Amino acid sequence: MSDGKLVGIVLVSHSAQVAASVAELATGLAGAGTAVAVSPAGGTEDGGLGTSAELVAAAAASVDGGAGVAVLADLGSAVLTVKALLAEGDELPEHTRLVDAPFVEGAVAAVVTAATGADLAAVEAAAADAYTYRKV
């Protein structure tokens, strides 16, 4: 458990609408009273499809409350964008992790778990565990 600080969540998608919708879904399912900071980082600065290192870095900075930042990405180049930022070393807040998880289910699990005050490792584990969710 944390010291009252909550892990922040960044959702990186090629589409601003997808990122915003998944953020809305995850926070809605976590409950109206959740204080978890969730920021979508979708699309490009001009509103097109793609990913933007600048939008990802700004989103991460906006959710960093000192307990770490979990970043979930939808597809290939979104993942590569986050990996490049992590490799830079100074573009993202300290204790930022790219989480290997399904985008929608992982986002919901991450937000719900972060809302309990869990630490970054537990948030990452819950999101990654979403790979095991079966629908049939």
ABEGO torsion letter per residue (X at the ends): XBAGBBBBBBBBBABAAAAAAAAAAAAAAAEAABABBBBBBBEBAAGBBEBBAAAAAAAAAAABAGAEBBBBBABAAAAAAAAAAAAAGAABBBGBBBBBBBAAAAAAAAAAAAAAGBBAAAAAAAAAAAAABBAX
